[in-house]
Amino acid sequence: MRLDIRHVRVLVEIASAGSIRKAAGVLHVAQPALAAQLQRIENVLGGAVFTRARSGITPTELGRYVIGSGRDLLARFDRLLADTASASGPVVFGVMSVLDAGTGLRLLRTAMPGADIALHDVNSVPDALAMVRRGELDLVLFYEFPGSRLPLPDGVLRRVVTEVEPAFVGLPADHPHACLDALPLEALASERWIIGGDADGAGREARFRSLCGRSGFSPRIRHRVDTCESMFQLVRSGEGIALFSPMCVPPADVVLRPLAGEPHYKSTVLCWRVDSPVDLHVDEFHRLLVADYQGEIGLRAHYRDWWVANVGDVVESSSPRPVPCVI
């Protein structure tokens, strides 16, 4: 293993936190994984960076030198990146219109301190990738459904933020199936459906129709609307049942239930130009996006239960925020 700037940040964060447990929470990684990474760093350095005790950790002589020098290095490195980004003009960050652009912008500013960042709303995946190809966007955050992935332009890289976000079905609380923990899709064959529009080119409706076909029916899609507020109103008034993002928090008279078996799901994807200043910050931005998403899962009991059963542990957070709900 070769040490790089990320490992220096890890050592500085552990020293600032005073314990591996606290640093793991700040870095949004599991404590055993952080302890193992620290061990690998110490092996490369050839000695212990910290002494461990029940009361916490303290830097060794080697650690004081490495951490002190590391703080200076990080400050100079961050200034260099900020100056480079400013000299080359604003970083233009594209976000699919129903994603949480405000949080994305905040996290990108955290990953690129001092950078000039401009937000740009995008309405479809094809438009977003075309804008990246033309150099109008430095990076873009969007979602896609299985079978709809488009080829990337030359010089553009891709990283998945959320591999699987399942669709939850919104039902009136007095619906006969509201008492089920998970809904077999075939049990909903006679229902009228409310789904999001398909103008974004993400492949939503094609994916949904494909899953319904596998369950032996063609869905009766009654309404296509693009806001969770409209969907809730339609569900509450008996116009049909709807597909929602599990990030949605329903009103008291609507329940959200996951689909049983293979979920109708989407992925959230980050794409960026390798010749953009943002390329140097993608690792940190991606880490922040994943950690933020995990924290939001932990605040929604219905989604947290699904995630733990199907994916793994989640990182708890403390303050929920409103997020777009349409899937």
ABEGO torsion letter per residue (X at the ends): XBBBAAAAAAAAAAAAAGBAAAAAAAAGBBAAAAAAAAAAAAAAAGBBABBBBAAEBBBBAAAAAAAAAAAAAAAAAAAAAAAAAAAAEBBBBBBBAABBAAAAAAAAAAABBGBBBBBBBBABAAAAAAAAAAGABABBBBBBBBGABBBBBBGBBBBBABABBBBBBBBBAABAAAABABBBAAAAAABBBBBBBAAAGAGAAAAAAAAAAAAGBBBBBABBBABAAAAAAAAAAGAEBBBBBAABBBBAABBBBBBBEBBBBBBBBBBBBAABAAAAAAAAAAAAAAAAAAAAAAABAAAAAAAAAAAEBBBBBABBBBBBABX
